[in-house]
Amino acid sequence: MVKTIVWNRRASNSFNDIISYLQSEWGDKVTRDFVKRTYQILDLLAAIPEMGSVEHQEKQIRGFVITKHNTLFYRVDEERLILLHFFDNRQDPKKKSF
């Protein structure tokens, strides 16, 4: 069953930060490719939310690698796929906060 995708504020802000960085450092093509890949993955996750790996069992948070540099963290409930955060994988893993 396809879930409705909901962006929380943190996910929206972190996604926009990535877009700004890519635009300023790498240009239009890389930025477009990242956005396209992200939305393709979101479509897949909306249809099959279990694709992502379990990152935090108690909080029911899953993660999915968008690119080698970015991981999307999300949660699933009955009707929604809730996007929580886009994490830069080059950071210290201890900085992951859900």
Residue pairs with C-beta under 8 A, 6 or more apart in sequence:
2 46
2 47
3 45
3 46
3 47
3 49
3 76
3 79
3 80
3 81
4 46
4 79
4 80
4 81
5 42
5 45
5 46
5 80
5 81
5 83
6 80
6 81
6 82
6 83
7 15
7 83
8 82
8 83
8 84
10 84
10 85
11 72
11 74
11 83
11 84
11 85
11 86
12 83
14 85
14 86
14 87
15 38
15 86
18 34
18 70
18 86
18 88
19 31
19 34
19 35
22 30
22 31
22 34
23 31
34 66
34 67
34 70
37 66
37 67
38 66
38 72
41 64
41 66
41 72
42 81
42 83
44 51
45 51
45 52
45 64
45 72
45 74
45 81
46 81
49 62
49 74
49 76
49 81
50 62
50 76
51 64
52 62
52 63
52 64
52 72
52 74
53 62
53 63
53 64
54 61
54 62
55 61
55 62
55 63
55 73
55 96
55 98
56 98
59 75
59 98
60 75
60 76
61 73
61 74
61 75
61 84
61 98
62 73
62 74
62 75
62 76
63 71
63 72
63 73
63 74
63 87
64 71
64 72
64 74
65 71
65 72
65 89
66 72
66 86
68 89
69 88
69 89
69 90
70 86
70 87
70 88
70 89
71 86
71 87
71 89
72 83
72 85
72 86
72 87
73 83
73 84
73 85
73 86
73 87
73 96
73 98
74 81
74 82
74 83
74 84
75 81
75 82
75 84
76 82
84 98
85 97
85 98
87 95
87 96
